[in-house]
Amino acid sequence: MARLGHTIKAVLFQVHSIAGLVLALLLSLVALTGATMSFEDEIVDHFNAGIMQVAPRQAPALMPDELVARLKAGQDLGKVSAVTLSSDPSAAVHVRFARDERGDRPTSLYVDPYDARVLGSPRGEAFFATVRRLHRWLLIPGDGKGWGRPITGTIALGLIVMLVSGLVLRWPRRAGSVKMWLKPNLGLSGRGLHRSLHTVIGTWVLPVYLTMTLTGLYFSFEWYKDGVTWLLARPHVATAKMAPKPPRPDSRAEPVGIGFDRAWMTFQREEGTRFSRALLTLPAGPGTTIRIRSWGKASLLETTRDEFRIDAVTGQLASAERFTDKTFGEKIIAAIYDIHRGAILGWPGKLAFMMAAILMPLFSVTGILLYLSRRKLRRAAQTPLGRLVPGE
C-alpha cells in the first residue's frame, strides 16, 4: 500500500510540474488581467464622474427615440445598439453603438437626457475592453466565437489539476498542524524559501483559485454551462436555457423601423418607480424584440437584475424574468459572474480575489526556480520522494 501511495504521488508530481511549466505564463496573464478588472466599475465611475451626472430640470426627459434622433442629427456616430436610462433625474443617458463594417465598436457616449447634448466619452472604456478580451479570449481573432474561449477554458482545467495535485502532494503527516499549513518560513533562503512560499501561500489562495476556475468554466464550455444549469435550475428553466440556440445574426445589421419608445413605455408600466437603471438593447438582426435588463434601487450586484423581452412594434410584453422569482440554485447561476470575481462578498471579496490573482506570478516564478534547482541537484543525489513538493 505504501508503495502504491509513493507511485501515485510520483505521477501526480510529474503532472503538477509539467502542467505548471506549460501553463505558467498563460495563467499569470489571465490572472493579472482579471485582477486589473476587479474594480473596473469603481475606476470608470471615478474618472467619468463629471460626465455621468447632469443638473436635474423641471422639464421631462426626452423619450429614447427622440434622444437618439437628436444625437444623430447632423453627425455620423454609427448605429445605436443600446441605451441605459435611469430613474434618477440627475443621471446621464449612456448610449452604446453597434460594430461597424470593420467589426470595430465605436466608443460609447454619455448624453444629457433633457436635450441630447453629448457630455463626453467614458475614459478607460477602451482600455478595459482590451483587458477583458485578453482575459477571456487572449485577443485571439473571433473573440467568443474563436479559439480563445476553449483555450482559456483549458487553462482553467489545467489549474484545477494543479490545485488538486498540489494539495495531495503537500498533505503532511500532521494534517492538523495549522503552523505547517499556513505559516511560511521566511527565515529560509534560496530553494527552501521558494518551496515555503510556493506551498504555504498556495494553501492560502487555493479556495479562491478553485472558485475562480469552477465559475470561469461556465463561460468557456457549453457542456459545463449546460451541466451547471441542469444541476441547479428547475427542469423547465434548464430545458429552456439548454435548448440549441439559432445562429446569431450579424450584429452590424440595423433593425429597420425599430425604436425604443414602445418597449420603454411598457417597461415603465410594469416597473413603475421600482428600478434604478435599465439597459435597453435593440435586436441584433431583423427581429423586433427588445431586451431590457433592469436593476432595483437596492441592487448592489451586477447580476441581481430583472430581464424583460418586449416587442418593439406592438409594445407587448413577451417575457419577464425577475430575480426574486428564481430558486436558490437559479440565483447561484445568475450570480456566477459576481462569484467569479468575488463581488458576491462585497468590496472585501473583490479585494481578496484581486490579491489572490496578483499572487499568481509568484507561483509561476517559484515553481520554475524549484524545477531548475531540482534538475541541478539531481546530478548530485536523488531527492527522496517524501521531500518533494509541488513545483519541484
N, C-alpha and C positions, 0 to 999 in steps of 0.2 A: 504493500500500500504506500509506504514511504517513497519507494522508487517511482511509483506511478505519479505521486504528487510532484516529485522532482522533474519528471518528464513533462508534465502539464505546465509547470512553471517555466521550464526551459522553452517550450513552444510559445507560451504567452509572452515571454521576454523577447523573443525574436520578433513576434508580431508587433509588439508595442514599439520596439526600436525601429523596425522598418517603416511602420506607419508614421512614426514621428519624424523620421528623416525625410520621407516623401512629402508629408503634408505641412512641415514646419512653416515654410514661407507663406503658403496659402492660408493656413489657419491664422497666422499673425495678421495678414492682410484683412481677412474677413472680420477678425475681432476688433482691430483698430478702427476700421470704418464703422462698425457697429457702435463702438464707444463714441466716435465723433457725432453720431446721430442721437445719442442718448438724450440730450437736452436741446434738440433741434427746435422744438416749438418755442421754448423759452428764449432761445437765442434770436430766432427770427422775429418774435414779438418785440423783443427789446430793441433791436436795430431798426424796426419799422414802426415804432410806436407813433411817430409823427404823421404817418400816412394812413394809419388804421382807424383813426378817430376823426370825427367832424363835429362842428358845433350844431347841436340839435335845433330844429326850427319848428315853427308853428305849422308851416305848410306840410302837407302829406308827402311822403317819399314817392318817387316815381315807381310805376309798375315796371317789372323786369323788362318787358319788351320795349317799352318806351326808353328805358335807360340804355339798353343795348343799341337801339336805333340812334339815339343822340350821340352815344360814344363812337359809333362807326361813321357818323356823318362827316364827310369831308376828309376821312383818313382811312387808309387801308391797314387795319390792325389784325386781320385774319378772321377766321371763323370762330365765333364764340361757342364753346362746348359746355360751359358750366358757370353758374354764378352762386356765390354764397351770400345769403341775406340774413339779417339779424333782427331780432325783436327790440334790440337796443337802438333808440333813435340817434345815438351818437356814434354808431359803428359804421364804417365804410363798407361798401359792397366789394367783394373780391371776385373779379372776372377772370376766368381761365379760357384758353384758346385751344382749338384742335391742332393737330400736327399739320404742317404744310406739305407741299408736294415732295419735298426732300426728306420728309419724315421728322423734321425738327419741330419742336413745340415752342411757339413764341412765349416770351416771358409774360406772366400774368400781371394784372393791374388792380390797384385799389382805386375805387371810383366814389365820388360823392353821391349818396343816394338821392339827393334832392335836385341836382342839376346835371348829373353825369359828368362832372368835371373830373379829369384824370388827376389823381393825387400822387401817383408815382408807382414804380415797380418795386416789389419787395426785394430788399438787399439780402443776399445769402441764398435765394431760391435756386439759382443755377448751380451754386457750389454744392448744396445738399442734394440736389437732383443727381449730380455726377457721383457723389459719395454713395448715394443709395443704389445707383446702377452698379457701382463697383462692388458693393457689399452683397447685392443679390445675384448679380449675373457676371461679375468680373469684367464688365464693359465689353463682353462678347457680343458681336452683332446679333440682332434679333431680340435682344432683351429677354423678356419672359418666355418668348416663343423659340429662342435659340438654344444653344448648348450650355449657356451659362447656368440656367436653373438646375438641370440634373448634375452639373459639375459641383456646384455649391452644396447640393443635397448629398452627393457622395462624400464631400469633405466632412459634412456633419456626421455621416455614418462612420467615417474613419475616426472622428473624435470620440464617438461613443465607444468604439472598440478600444481606443487608447485609455479612456477613463476606466472602463471595466477591467481591462487587463492590468492597468496600473494599480488599481485598488487591490486586486487579488495578489499581485506581486508584493505589494507593500504591507499586506496584512501581517502584523507582528505576532510573536508568540504570546506576548502580554497585551491582548487586544483591548483590555480595559484601561491601559495606561494613557491618560489624557496628555501627559507630557510628551510621550512618544509620538502621538498623533498630531499634536497641534503646536509644539514649540520647536522652532528651528534652532539649530546650534550655530549661532553667529560667531562663536569663538574659533571655529574652524577656518581653514583657508584652502584654496585650490580645489581639488577634486572633492574633498569632504564637504566644503561649503556648497559647492554646486549640487551635490547629492541632497544635502539637507534642504536647500531652497526648493529644489525640484519636487521632492516628495511631500514636505510639510505644507508648503503653500499650495501645492496641488490638492492636498486634502481640504484645505480651506475653501477653495473655489469649485471643487467637484460638484456639489449640489447645484451651483449656479450654472456651470457648463452643461450639466445634464438637462436642466430646464431650458436653456437656450437651444440646445440641439434638438430635443424632443419636440419643442414647439416650432423651431425653424424648419424641420422636415415637413410640417404641414403645408408650407408654401413651396416646397420643392418637388414633391411627388404626388400625383393624383391618387395612386393606390394608398398612400399613407393618409391623405386627406379623407378619402372615402372610408378607410378603416376607422379613423377617429370619429367621423360622422356617424357611422353605423353603431359604434360603441356608445356614444354619448347622447345622440339625438333620438327623439321619438320616431317610431317606424315611418310614419307618413312624411315627417320632415326629412329624415335620412333618404327616403326614396326620391323625394323631390330634388334634394341637393346632389344626389349621386347620379341623377339622370344624365345621359350624354347631352352635352351642350352643342347647339348648332354652330357651324363655322361663324366666327366673328366677322362682321362686315368691316370694310375699310373705314377706319376712324376719320379719314380725311373727307369722306363723302358728307356733304352738307344736307341735312334734312330739309326738304322743300316745304315751305308753308308751315313749319312747326315753330311755335313760340312757347314762352314760359307762362304766360298770363293765366290761362285756364287752369293749368295744373297748380299754379301758385294760389289761386283763389280757392280751389278745392282743398288744398292742404291747410290753408288758413281756417276754413270752416271746420276741418277735422281737429286741428290742434288748438285753435284759439290763441291764447297767450301763454301756453304751457312750454313752448320751445324757446331756446335762446338763440340758436342759429340753425340755418337749413341750407344744405348743398343741393342745388337743382342741376341735374345733368341731362343734357339732351341725348336722345338715342344716337348711337354711333353710325347707324345706317338708315335705311328707309322706314324704319318703324316709327310709331307715334307715341310710344310710352316713355314718359319722363320718370326718372328715378329721383326720389327726394330722400336724402338722409338728414335726419334732424336730431339735435341734441337738446335734452331738457336743461332747465336753468340750474338744476343741482348736479348735472353730469360733470364728473371730473376726469373721466377716461374717454379716449378716442372711440373705444368700441362699445360703450354703453349708449347706443343710439337706436332710434326707430328708423324703419325704412318703408317708404311708400312708393307705389308704382301707379301713376295716373296718366290716363290718355290725354295727350296734349290737345287733341281736336275737340273731344266731347267733354273733357273735364271729369270723366267718370273714374272713380277710384277702382283700380284693378286689384290691388292687394295692399294690406297694411300689416307689417311685421313689427310688433312692439317688443322692446327689450324686456319689459316687465312680464310679458306673457310667456317668455321662454322658461323651459325647465332648467334645473341647476346644470345639467350636462350641456344644454344648448347655450347657456350663458358662458360656460367654460370655452366652448367653441368660438363664440362671438368675441371673447376676451383673449384669444390666443396671442394676438399681436401684442397686447399690453402685458401679458405674462412673459412673452419672449423678451421684452426689453425691461422688465422689472417694474413697469409703471403701475401694475396692479397693487403694489405696495406703496404707492405714492412716490414723492421725490427721494426718500431714503432708499427705496428699492431701485430706482433708476441709478442712483449714485453707486450703490453696491454692485449692480450689474456692469456699470461703466468701469469701475475699478477692476473688477474681475476680467473684463475684456482687455483692459490696458496691460494686465499681467501676462497675457498670452505670449508675447515675445520672450518673456523670462523663461518659460518652459522650452521654447524653441532653442534659445541660446544655451541654457544649462544642459538640455538634452544632447545637443550636438557636442558640447565640451565633454560631457561624460562619455559619449561614444568615442571621441578621439582619444581620450585618456585611457579608455579600456583597450583600444587597439594597441596603444603604446605599452601598456602593462602586460598584455597577453604574451608578448615575446619573452618577458622575464619569468612569468609564472602564470598558471591557470587560476583565475579568480574562482573561489568556491561559490557554488550556486546560491547558497544561503545568504551571501553578502551582495548579490546582485540587486539592483533597484531599477525601476523604470527609467529608461533613457540611457542606461549604461551600455 
